[in-house]
Amino acid sequence: MRIHHTKHHGTYVNNVNLALEKHADLSGKSAEDLLREISRLPDAIRTAVRNNGGGHVNHSMFWAIMTPTGGGEPTGAIADALKSTLGATGPSRTS
């Protein structure tokens, strides 16, 4: 996990920061905001922000749910989509 944190997640953070270095107007925005407005970003940094900002957001979520009490059962539209695709029976979670 240490390698995953320092190499993978750390690289995503470093790369998105490098992409934003020459764009002070964007550097104060969160990764989520940058991704939400990806079509408004300059072409020169759009791919780097999408790939690395997305990697950062995904890894941040990963760390939050990788705890004994993290995550939980999905709810709402995602739960409905999983149930309709995979069926009501699936792996059960145990405490």
N, CA, C and O atoms as a GROMACS GRO file, in nm:
protein
  380
    1MET      N    1   0.081  -0.118   0.000
    1MET     CA    2   0.000   0.000   0.000
    1MET      C    3   0.087   0.126   0.000
    1MET      O    4   0.049   0.229  -0.057
    2ARG      N    5   0.201   0.117   0.064
    2ARG     CA    6   0.290   0.234   0.068
    2ARG      C    7   0.332   0.271  -0.075
    2ARG      O    8   0.331   0.389  -0.112
    3ILE      N    9   0.369   0.171  -0.153
    3ILE     CA   10   0.408   0.197  -0.293
    3ILE      C   11   0.290   0.254  -0.370
    3ILE      O   12   0.306   0.348  -0.448
    4HIS      N   13   0.174   0.198  -0.347
    4HIS     CA   14   0.055   0.247  -0.416
    4HIS      C   15   0.029   0.394  -0.382
    4HIS      O   16  -0.006   0.474  -0.468
    5HIS      N   17   0.048   0.428  -0.255
    5HIS     CA   18   0.025   0.565  -0.211
    5HIS      C   19   0.130   0.659  -0.265
    5HIS      O   20   0.097   0.763  -0.322
    6THR      N   21   0.258   0.625  -0.249
    6THR     CA   22   0.364   0.717  -0.287
    6THR      C   23   0.389   0.720  -0.437
    6THR      O   24   0.410   0.827  -0.494
    7LYS      N   25   0.388   0.606  -0.500
    7LYS     CA   26   0.418   0.601  -0.643
    7LYS      C   27   0.298   0.639  -0.728
    7LYS      O   28   0.305   0.730  -0.810
    8HIS      N   29   0.188   0.569  -0.708
    8HIS     CA   30   0.071   0.592  -0.793
    8HIS      C   31   0.001   0.723  -0.760
    8HIS      O   32  -0.006   0.814  -0.843
    9HIS      N   33  -0.050   0.731  -0.638
    9HIS     CA   34  -0.126   0.850  -0.601
    9HIS      C   35  -0.037   0.973  -0.602
    9HIS      O   36  -0.078   1.079  -0.649
   10GLY      N   37   0.082   0.961  -0.550
   10GLY     CA   38   0.175   1.073  -0.549
   10GLY      C   39   0.208   1.124  -0.688
   10GLY      O   40   0.221   1.245  -0.710
   11THR      N   41   0.222   1.033  -0.783
   11THR     CA   42   0.251   1.072  -0.921
   11THR      C   43   0.134   1.148  -0.982
   11THR      O   44   0.154   1.246  -1.053
   12TYR      N   45   0.012   1.103  -0.954
   12TYR     CA   46  -0.106   1.175  -1.005
   12TYR      C   47  -0.108   1.318  -0.953
   12TYR      O   48  -0.131   1.412  -1.029
   13VAL      N   49  -0.084   1.333  -0.825
   13VAL     CA   50  -0.085   1.468  -0.764
   13VAL      C   51   0.025   1.555  -0.824
   13VAL      O   52   0.000   1.669  -0.862
   14ASN      N   53   0.146   1.501  -0.834
   14ASN     CA   54   0.257   1.578  -0.891
   14ASN      C   55   0.229   1.618  -1.035
   14ASN      O   56   0.256   1.731  -1.075
   15ASN      N   57   0.175   1.526  -1.114
   15ASN     CA   58   0.152   1.555  -1.256
   15ASN      C   59   0.041   1.658  -1.277
   15ASN      O   60   0.053   1.743  -1.365
   16VAL      N   61  -0.064   1.652  -1.199
   16VAL     CA   62  -0.169   1.753  -1.216
   16VAL      C   63  -0.116   1.889  -1.170
   16VAL      O   64  -0.150   1.991  -1.229
   17ASN      N   65  -0.036   1.892  -1.065
   17ASN     CA   66   0.024   2.019  -1.021
   17ASN      C   67   0.117   2.076  -1.127
   17ASN      O   68   0.118   2.197  -1.150
   18LEU      N   69   0.194   1.990  -1.192
   18LEU     CA   70   0.281   2.037  -1.301
   18LEU      C   71   0.198   2.094  -1.416
   18LEU      O   72   0.235   2.197  -1.474
   19ALA      N   73   0.089   2.029  -1.448
   19ALA     CA   74   0.004   2.077  -1.557
   19ALA      C   75  -0.054   2.215  -1.526
   19ALA      O   76  -0.077   2.295  -1.616
   20LEU      N   77  -0.076   2.242  -1.398
   20LEU     CA   78  -0.139   2.369  -1.358
   20LEU      C   79  -0.040   2.481  -1.329
   20LEU      O   80  -0.080   2.595  -1.306
   21GLU      N   81   0.090   2.450  -1.331
   21GLU     CA   82   0.191   2.549  -1.294
   21GLU      C   83   0.179   2.682  -1.367
   21GLU      O   84   0.196   2.788  -1.306
   22LYS      N   85   0.149   2.679  -1.494
   22LYS     CA   86   0.143   2.802  -1.574
   22LYS      C   87   0.001   2.858  -1.582
   22LYS      O   88  -0.027   2.946  -1.664
   23HIS      N   89  -0.088   2.809  -1.498
   23HIS     CA   90  -0.228   2.851  -1.501
   23HIS      C   91  -0.273   2.887  -1.359
   23HIS      O   92  -0.352   2.816  -1.297
   24ALA      N   93  -0.220   2.999  -1.310
   24ALA     CA   94  -0.249   3.042  -1.173
   24ALA      C   95  -0.398   3.055  -1.147
   24ALA      O   96  -0.444   3.033  -1.035
   25ASP      N   97  -0.474   3.090  -1.249
   25ASP     CA   98  -0.618   3.105  -1.233
   25ASP      C   99  -0.689   2.973  -1.203
   25ASP      O  100  -0.801   2.972  -1.153
   26LEU      N  101  -0.623   2.862  -1.232
   26LEU     CA  102  -0.682   2.730  -1.209
   26LEU      C  103  -0.628   2.661  -1.085
   26LEU      O  104  -0.689   2.568  -1.034
   27SER      N  105  -0.514   2.706  -1.036
   27SER     CA  106  -0.445   2.633  -0.929
   27SER      C  107  -0.522   2.630  -0.798
   27SER      O  108  -0.497   2.542  -0.716
   28GLY      N  109  -0.614   2.720  -0.776
   28GLY     CA  110  -0.692   2.720  -0.653
   28GLY      C  111  -0.815   2.632  -0.657
   28GLY      O  112  -0.884   2.616  -0.557
   29LYS      N  113  -0.842   2.573  -0.772
   29LYS     CA  114  -0.962   2.489  -0.786
   29LYS      C  115  -0.934   2.347  -0.738
   29LYS      O  116  -0.822   2.298  -0.748
   30SER      N  117  -1.036   2.283  -0.688
   30SER     CA  118  -1.022   2.144  -0.646
   30SER      C  119  -1.016   2.054  -0.770
   30SER      O  120  -1.056   2.095  -0.879
   31ALA      N  121  -0.966   1.935  -0.752
   31ALA     CA  122  -0.960   1.839  -0.862
   31ALA      C  123  -1.101   1.812  -0.914
   31ALA      O  124  -1.122   1.799  -1.035
   32GLU      N  125  -1.197   1.803  -0.825
   32GLU     CA  126  -1.335   1.778  -0.866
   32GLU      C  127  -1.388   1.891  -0.953
   32GLU      O  128  -1.454   1.867  -1.054
   33ASP      N  129  -1.358   2.015  -0.913
   33ASP     CA  130  -1.402   2.130  -0.994
   33ASP      C  131  -1.335   2.131  -1.130
   33ASP      O  132  -1.400   2.159  -1.231
   34LEU      N  133  -1.206   2.102  -1.133
   34LEU     CA  134  -1.135   2.098  -1.262
   34LEU      C  135  -1.195   1.992  -1.354
   34LEU      O  136  -1.214   2.016  -1.473
   35LEU      N  137  -1.224   1.876  -1.298
   35LEU     CA  138  -1.281   1.768  -1.380
   35LEU      C  139  -1.424   1.800  -1.423
   35LEU      O  140  -1.463   1.768  -1.535
   36ARG      N  141  -1.499   1.864  -1.336
   36ARG     CA  142  -1.637   1.901  -1.368
   36ARG      C  143  -1.640   1.999  -1.486
   36ARG      O  144  -1.734   1.999  -1.565
   37GLU      N  145  -1.537   2.082  -1.496
   37GLU     CA  146  -1.530   2.184  -1.600
   37GLU      C  147  -1.420   2.153  -1.702
   37GLU      O  148  -1.360   2.244  -1.758
   38ILE      N  149  -1.395   2.025  -1.725
   38ILE     CA  150  -1.283   1.982  -1.809
   38ILE      C  151  -1.288   2.043  -1.949
   38ILE      O  152  -1.183   2.074  -2.006
   39SER      N  153  -1.406   2.062  -2.005
   39SER     CA  154  -1.415   2.116  -2.141
   39SER      C  155  -1.373   2.263  -2.148
   39SER      O  156  -1.347   2.314  -2.256
   40ARG      N  157  -1.366   2.331  -2.035
   40ARG     CA  158  -1.326   2.472  -2.031
   40ARG      C  159  -1.176   2.490  -2.013
   40ARG      O  160  -1.125   2.602  -2.024
   41LEU      N  161  -1.105   2.382  -1.985
   41LEU     CA  162  -0.960   2.393  -1.963
   41LEU      C  163  -0.887   2.410  -2.095
   41LEU      O  164  -0.935   2.366  -2.200
   42PRO      N  165  -0.771   2.474  -2.091
   42PRO     CA  166  -0.690   2.486  -2.214
   42PRO      C  167  -0.657   2.348  -2.270
   42PRO      O  168  -0.629   2.254  -2.195
   43ASP      N  169  -0.659   2.337  -2.402
   43ASP     CA  170  -0.630   2.209  -2.469
   43ASP      C  171  -0.497   2.150  -2.423
   43ASP      O  172  -0.485   2.028  -2.408
   44ALA      N  173  -0.398   2.235  -2.400
   44ALA     CA  174  -0.263   2.188  -2.368
   44ALA      C  175  -0.256   2.110  -2.236
   44ALA      O  176  -0.165   2.030  -2.217
   45ILE      N  177  -0.351   2.133  -2.146
   45ILE     CA  178  -0.345   2.064  -2.016
   45ILE      C  179  -0.465   1.974  -1.991
   45ILE      O  180  -0.470   1.904  -1.889
   46ARG      N  181  -0.560   1.974  -2.080
   46ARG     CA  182  -0.685   1.900  -2.057
   46ARG      C  183  -0.661   1.750  -2.030
   46ARG      O  184  -0.716   1.695  -1.935
   47THR      N  185  -0.581   1.686  -2.111
   47THR     CA  186  -0.557   1.542  -2.094
   47THR      C  187  -0.483   1.514  -1.963
   47THR      O  188  -0.518   1.420  -1.892
   48ALA      N  189  -0.383   1.593  -1.932
   48ALA     CA  190  -0.307   1.574  -1.808
   48ALA      C  191  -0.396   1.592  -1.686
   48ALA      O  192  -0.387   1.515  -1.591
   49VAL      N  193  -0.483   1.692  -1.690
   49VAL     CA  194  -0.573   1.716  -1.577
   49VAL      C  195  -0.676   1.604  -1.568
   49VAL      O  196  -0.706   1.555  -1.459
   50ARG      N  197  -0.730   1.562  -1.681
   50ARG     CA  198  -0.830   1.454  -1.680
   50ARG      C  199  -0.770   1.326  -1.624
   50ARG      O  200  -0.826   1.264  -1.534
   51ASN      N  201  -0.656   1.285  -1.678
   51ASN     CA  202  -0.596   1.158  -1.637
   51ASN      C  203  -0.542   1.163  -1.494
   51ASN      O  204  -0.569   1.073  -1.414
   52ASN      N  205  -0.466   1.264  -1.463
   52ASN     CA  206  -0.402   1.272  -1.332
   52ASN      C  207  -0.496   1.323  -1.224
   52ASN      O  208  -0.494   1.274  -1.111
   53GLY      N  209  -0.579   1.420  -1.257
   53GLY     CA  210  -0.680   1.466  -1.161
   53GLY      C  211  -0.779   1.355  -1.131
   53GLY      O  212  -0.820   1.336  -1.016
   54GLY      N  213  -0.818   1.282  -1.235
   54GLY     CA  214  -0.909   1.169  -1.215
   54GLY      C  215  -0.844   1.060  -1.131
   54GLY      O  216  -0.909   1.001  -1.045
   55GLY      N  217  -0.716   1.034  -1.156
   55GLY     CA  218  -0.644   0.935  -1.076
   55GLY      C  219  -0.637   0.976  -0.930
   55GLY      O  220  -0.651   0.893  -0.840
   56HIS      N  221  -0.616   1.104  -0.907
   56HIS     CA  222  -0.611   1.156  -0.769
   56HIS      C  223  -0.747   1.139  -0.701
   56HIS      O  224  -0.754   1.091  -0.588
   57VAL      N  225  -0.854   1.177  -0.769
   57VAL     CA  226  -0.988   1.166  -0.710
   57VAL      C  227  -1.021   1.020  -0.681
   57VAL      O  228  -1.072   0.988  -0.573
   58ASN      N  229  -0.993   0.932  -0.775
   58ASN     CA  230  -1.021   0.790  -0.754
   58ASN      C  231  -0.940   0.733  -0.638
   58ASN      O  232  -0.994   0.657  -0.558
   59HIS      N  233  -0.813   0.771  -0.628
   59HIS     CA  234  -0.732   0.721  -0.518
   59HIS      C  235  -0.776   0.779  -0.385
   59HIS      O  236  -0.772   0.710  -0.283
   60SER      N  237  -0.818   0.903  -0.383
   60SER     CA  238  -0.868   0.961  -0.259
   60SER      C  239  -0.990   0.885  -0.209
   60SER      O  240  -1.002   0.860  -0.089
   61MET      N  241  -1.079   0.848  -0.300
   61MET     CA  242  -1.195   0.769  -0.264
   61MET      C  243  -1.150   0.630  -0.215
   61MET      O  244  -1.202   0.579  -0.116
   62PHE      N  245  -1.053   0.571  -0.284
   62PHE     CA  246  -1.000   0.441  -0.247
   62PHE      C  247  -0.951   0.441  -0.103
   62PHE      O  248  -0.984   0.350  -0.026
   63TRP      N  249  -0.872   0.542  -0.066
   63TRP     CA  250  -0.820   0.547   0.071
   63TRP      C  251  -0.932   0.563   0.172
   63TRP      O  252  -0.926   0.505   0.281
   64ALA      N  253  -1.034   0.638   0.138
   64ALA     CA  254  -1.145   0.661   0.231
   64ALA      C  255  -1.226   0.533   0.256
   64ALA      O  256  -1.278   0.515   0.366
   65ILE      N  257  -1.236   0.446   0.157
   65ILE     CA  258  -1.318   0.326   0.175
   65ILE      C  259  -1.238   0.204   0.219
   65ILE      O  260  -1.296   0.101   0.253
   66MET      N  261  -1.107   0.215   0.219
   66MET     CA  262  -1.023   0.102   0.258
   66MET      C  263  -1.001   0.099   0.409
   66MET      O  264  -0.887   0.092   0.456
   67THR      N  265  -1.108   0.103   0.482
   67THR     CA  266  -1.104   0.091   0.628
   67THR      C  267  -1.208  -0.012   0.668
   67THR      O  268  -1.298  -0.043   0.589
   68PRO      N  269  -1.197  -0.066   0.787
   68PRO     CA  270  -1.296  -0.167   0.829
   68PRO      C  271  -1.440  -0.116   0.823
   68PRO      O  272  -1.533  -0.194   0.802
   69THR      N  273  -1.459   0.014   0.842
   69THR     CA  274  -1.595   0.068   0.839
   69THR      C  275  -1.619   0.156   0.716
   69THR      O  276  -1.723   0.220   0.706
   70GLY      N  277  -1.525   0.160   0.625
   70GLY     CA  278  -1.537   0.244   0.507
   70GLY      C  279  -1.631   0.185   0.404
   70GLY      O  280  -1.663   0.066   0.407
   71GLY      N  281  -1.675   0.269   0.315
   71GLY     CA  282  -1.758   0.223   0.205
   71GLY      C  283  -1.902   0.205   0.244
   71GLY      O  284  -1.974   0.303   0.264
   72GLY      N  285  -1.943   0.083   0.256
   72GLY     CA  286  -2.082   0.054   0.286
   72GLY      C  287  -2.152   0.007   0.159
   72GLY      O  288  -2.094   0.005   0.050
   73GLU      N  289  -2.274  -0.028   0.175
   73GLU     CA  290  -2.353  -0.074   0.061
   73GLU      C  291  -2.389   0.045  -0.026
   73GLU      O  292  -2.419   0.153   0.026
   74PRO      N  293  -2.386   0.028  -0.158
   74PRO     CA  294  -2.426   0.138  -0.247
   74PRO      C  295  -2.574   0.168  -0.230
   74PRO      O  296  -2.653   0.082  -0.192
   75THR      N  297  -2.609   0.291  -0.260
   75THR     CA  298  -2.748   0.335  -0.251
   75THR      C  299  -2.786   0.409  -0.377
   75THR      O  300  -2.700   0.443  -0.458
   76GLY      N  301  -2.913   0.434  -0.394
   76GLY     CA  302  -2.962   0.517  -0.504
   76GLY      C  303  -2.945   0.453  -0.640
   76GLY      O  304  -2.956   0.332  -0.656
   77ALA      N  305  -2.918   0.538  -0.739
   77ALA     CA  306  -2.910   0.494  -0.879
   77ALA      C  307  -2.801   0.390  -0.901
   77ALA      O  308  -2.820   0.296  -0.978
   78ILE      N  309  -2.688   0.405  -0.834
   78ILE     CA  310  -2.580   0.308  -0.853
   78ILE      C  311  -2.620   0.172  -0.797
   78ILE      O  312  -2.589   0.069  -0.857
   79ALA      N  313  -2.689   0.169  -0.684
   79ALA     CA  314  -2.737   0.042  -0.628
   79ALA      C  315  -2.838  -0.022  -0.723
   79ALA      O  316  -2.834  -0.144  -0.745
   80ASP      N  317  -2.928   0.057  -0.779
   80ASP     CA  318  -3.026   0.004  -0.873
   80ASP      C  319  -2.958  -0.053  -0.997
   80ASP      O  320  -2.996  -0.160  -1.045
   81ALA      N  321  -2.858   0.017  -1.048
   81ALA     CA  322  -2.787  -0.031  -1.167
   81ALA      C  323  -2.712  -0.161  -1.137
   81ALA      O  324  -2.712  -0.252  -1.220
   82LEU      N  325  -2.651  -0.169  -1.022
   82LEU     CA  326  -2.580  -0.292  -0.984
   82LEU      C  327  -2.677  -0.409  -0.970
   82LEU      O  328  -2.649  -0.519  -1.017
   83LYS      N  329  -2.790  -0.384  -0.906
   83LYS     CA  330  -2.889  -0.490  -0.887
   83LYS      C  331  -2.947  -0.536  -1.020
   83LYS      O  332  -2.968  -0.656  -1.040
   84SER      N  333  -2.973  -0.441  -1.110
   84SER     CA  334  -3.032  -0.481  -1.238
   84SER      C  335  -2.931  -0.553  -1.326
   84SER      O  336  -2.968  -0.638  -1.407
   85THR      N  337  -2.804  -0.520  -1.312
   85THR     CA  338  -2.700  -0.583  -1.392
   85THR      C  339  -2.654  -0.715  -1.331
   85THR      O  340  -2.640  -0.815  -1.401
   86LEU      N  341  -2.630  -0.714  -1.201
   86LEU     CA  342  -2.571  -0.830  -1.134
   86LEU      C  343  -2.672  -0.916  -1.060
   86LEU      O  344  -2.641  -1.027  -1.018
   87GLY      N  345  -2.793  -0.865  -1.043
   87GLY     CA  346  -2.895  -0.938  -0.968
   87GLY      C  347  -2.893  -0.899  -0.823
   87GLY      O  348  -2.799  -0.837  -0.774
   88ALA      N  349  -2.998  -0.936  -0.755
   88ALA     CA  350  -3.013  -0.899  -0.613
   88ALA      C  351  -2.917  -0.978  -0.526
   88ALA      O  352  -2.881  -0.934  -0.417
   89THR      N  353  -2.875  -1.094  -0.574
   89THR     CA  354  -2.782  -1.171  -0.492
   89THR      C  355  -2.640  -1.147  -0.541
   89THR      O  356  -2.614  -1.148  -0.661
   90GLY      N  357  -2.557  -1.126  -0.454
   90GLY     CA  358  -2.417  -1.103  -0.485
   90GLY      C  359  -2.336  -1.132  -0.361
   90GLY      O  360  -2.389  -1.185  -0.263
   91PRO      N  361  -2.214  -1.099  -0.363
   91PRO     CA  362  -2.133  -1.123  -0.243
   91PRO      C  363  -2.191  -1.047  -0.125
   91PRO      O  364  -2.226  -0.930  -0.137
   92SER      N  365  -2.199  -1.112  -0.014
   92SER     CA  366  -2.249  -1.043   0.105
   92SER      C  367  -2.132  -0.994   0.186
   92SER      O  368  -2.024  -1.055   0.186
   93ARG      N  369  -2.152  -0.887   0.254
   93ARG     CA  370  -2.048  -0.829   0.339
   93ARG      C  371  -2.069  -0.879   0.480
   93ARG      O  372  -2.182  -0.888   0.528
   94THR      N  373  -1.963  -0.911   0.545
   94THR     CA  374  -1.970  -0.949   0.686
   94THR      C  375  -1.892  -0.850   0.767
   94THR      O  376  -1.797  -0.789   0.719
   95SER      N  377  -1.932  -0.835   0.890
   95SER     CA  378  -1.864  -0.741   0.979
   95SER      C  379  -1.738  -0.801   1.035
   95SER      O  380  -1.668  -0.735   1.112
   0.00000   0.00000   0.00000
